[in-house]
Amino acid sequence: MGLKVNGLYVAAEVNDSGDQYGKLRARSTSKGSWETFSLHTDHIDNVGYGTTITLRNEENGLYVTSEINTTGAQSGMLRARGTNTGSWERFYVIPQGNGQYALKSAENKLYVSAEFNYTGGDEGLLRARSTSIGSWERFTFEKVGGTGDMSAPSAPTATASGRHDVASWNLCANNNPSTECKLQYADADTVASSVASDLAATPAGYLIRRPEAIFFQEICEKAVKPLELQLENQLGGGWDVRFAPTYYKVVDEDGSTDSLLMAQKTCSDSKTSTDRGSFGIALAVKDTNTWYRGYTLPSPYDKEQRPALCATVPDAGTVYCNAHFSSGSYFVNGQQAGDDPDNIYRPQQADGLRSIVDGLQSDGYTPFYGGDLNTTTADVSILSNLYSSHQECGQATPDAPHTGEPTDGNNKIDYIFGPVGPTYSCEVVDPQLSDHRAIHATITF
């Protein structure tokens, strides 16, 4: 996002030093990495996600903080210097009409103002200091692209043939309290080394063969690049690991959803209070990958906005799409905890994923897709559009029942689909790092 006030973009002054490092000023006429921010939302006890936003600067990767303890003319100034999120990094969003918003510090409850009457190096300085909203307190958010490439992929240079091995695994690597979730507060390096070693082919790991593509769900953003390196070290070959965040719609200070802003869900900090970045899904493919794109699937407005992520490998003629659907009906302490207990949104998510896949197939690619679709074989009719003219790895033939070996407790909720025609086999293994087992499809043309 570009953040704009009075016609000027807000920049983080990352060349300044000391207690001036990263201070935010409205002073640019164009956007670069200093003027680009991503929106995040973290969990507040008894409130949840989506009630406040935090800004992270693209240039230095740090969160914007309100310097509440600073005194004088710079009291409450905003700086891109935070490594974690707390009340100093949180802002309420208040729509002002015409696409404009006021930002209120969650710490001191004052509105952010751009000081256009300041001069020199503080001209346009952003400060959380105002008790009312005027033109200096009205900001616009200007979207900058999306996750991955928004244009169409290049044409494939080969046709899919031979054997293809694709795996999917929900890592449960955020804050799930289940004792089965060994990575719930693990740092990036621990996640990367543990996951890669368990996915190596036997005898060192759990899979029969090395996969060419791996779908990961419930992973933290900052584990992605370490995981790429560990896959190369432990599985061999060259890998690209791409990431797509899970979003929340941001609610206004009064609890309504008129803001229309979307913020990335933030992972809980590690046990050592290290920021783990955003929460979402990842897709590991060959390093000859030339195009990838993230998508947001139809989701309940006040719940996680569920992602899909696709990547092409032109020299294999293949495209891979990973998704994490909304949760169905389940109860915690007698209370309904599922995002989609009435089966309204998962059929729409299945239709959305199939539409994405069909579009990429029309570009000449052979698709393999799936992930944690949060749908048991008892209500698998929700996924009927995915089975149409495609085959799931748990099916011996295209006409076989839509069943398969359990991947989560006694239920199958993880799936891998491909085209009709090849032969399919499906193994499910339990590396005992997660509450999900890993699923591995072998598809032979």
Secondary structure, DSSP 8 states (H G I E B T S, - for coil): -EEEETTEEEEEETT--GGGTTEEEEEESS--GGGBEEEEE--BTTTBSSSSBEEEETTT--EEEE-TT--GGGTTBEEEEESS-SGGG-EEEEEEETTEEEEEETTT--EEEEETT--GGGTTEEEEEESS--GGG-EEEE----SB--S-----SS---SEEEEEEEE---SS---TT-TTTT--HHHHHHHHHHHHSBTTTSSBSS--SEEEEEEEEGGGHHHHHHHHHHHH-S-EEEEEEE-EEE---TTS--TT--EEEEB----TT-----BEEEEEEEETT--EEEEEE----TTS-B-EEEEEEETTTTEEEEEEE----S-EETTEE--S-TTSSHHHHHHHHHHHHHHHHHHTT-EEEEEEE----GGGGGGGHHHHTTEEETT-SSTTS-S----SBTTB--EEEEEESSSEEEEEEE--SSSSS-EEEEEEE-
